Amino acid sequence: IAVPVTAGIYLNRVPTVSLAEGAWSVDFYIWFSWVGAELDPGETFAVVDGEILGKTLIERAERQGRQYARYYVQATISKPFDGSRFPRDEHLLTIAIEDQKRQSYQQVFVPDTTGTVVSSRVAVHGYELGAADIKVRAHGYKSRMGDPGLPDDYRATYSQLVFGVMLQRHSWGIFWRLFLALYISVGLALLGLLLHSVGERLAMAGTALFVAIINAETIAPLVPETASATFVD
């Protein structure tokens, strides 16, 4: 029988979000509450699609017949950001927690929906934080991972705790800052049509082209590479 482990997350800080690199970093508190001394989920959990840079045990105790442990975690998480609507984009940042040792028939997470919150100090430059939620889902692996004691068609399934928070851009400020130089270059090119000298026209057109190229080079590092046309294109 799977042992239920109640778990919750307190989002403390989001230091970086990089669309171009497809990664973001996060600091958070996570706690576990369960019955039974044979488990220690705080020592066996992992961040799916991420790397734990630091993990500190803040408290470990037994209360009302239940084991309790709270940790402070620093991690980086990979995410294929969709830049098709940049700079009017929105993204769902997720922290997926999974036990590395016990499968879902041995241990299942139960989300602490009341204790899971986002700190009022959390801020991501250029974005506003939207709704946050925490869920539990089953995560299966399409391999027996070379274990000769398991049948070929065996698929390991783990209980996965998933915390998510939305990032949204409601302001047009970054749009105007990015494209102001481009609009100026278009204006310069149109003004060149009013000039009588061929040399002046070429100079004005060359200046407009130079400004447009510099603007494109400035924007390019901010957007993830994609094969499809984006809003910024």
DALINVEN-V841007 format. One line per field, one symbol per residue. ss: DSSP state (H for helix, E for strand, - for the rest). phi: phi as a letter, one per 20 degrees, with the letter a starting at -180 (. if undefined). burial: b if it has 16 or more other C-alpha atoms within 10 Angstrom, else e. A space follows every 50 residues. Layout:
BEGIN
ss=???
phi=???
burial=???
END
This chain:
BEGIN
ss=--EEEEEEEEEEE---EE----EEEEEEEEEEEE------HHHHEEE--E EEEEEEEEEEEEE--EEEEEEEEEEEEE-----------EEEEEEEEEE- ------EEEEE-----EE---------EEEEEEEEEEEEE---------- ------EEEEEEEEEEEE----HHHHHHHHHHHHHHHHHHHHHH---HHH HHHHHHHHHHHHHHHHHHHH-------------
phi=.fefcfbbcdfeacfbcdffembbdbdbeccccbdpffdbffedeceflb ceebbcfebcbcclmdebbccdcdbdcebffeefdfedebbdecdddbff ddefedbcecfefeefbdffefbcgncdedfcbcccbecddeaelmffed ffefcfccfcecdcbedcdeeegfffffdgfffffffffffffeeeffff fffffffffffffffffffgfedffbedfdgff
burial=eebebbbbbbbbbbeebbbebbbbbbbbbbbbbbbeeeebbbeeebbbeb ebeebeeeeeeeeeeebbbbbbbbbbbbbebbbbebbbbbbbbbbbbbbe ebbbeebbbbbbeeebbbeeeebeeebebeebbbbbeebeeeeeeeeeee eeeeebebbbbbbbbbbbbeeeeeeeebbebbeebbebbeebeeeeeeee beebbbebbebbeebbeeeeeebbbeeeeeebe
END
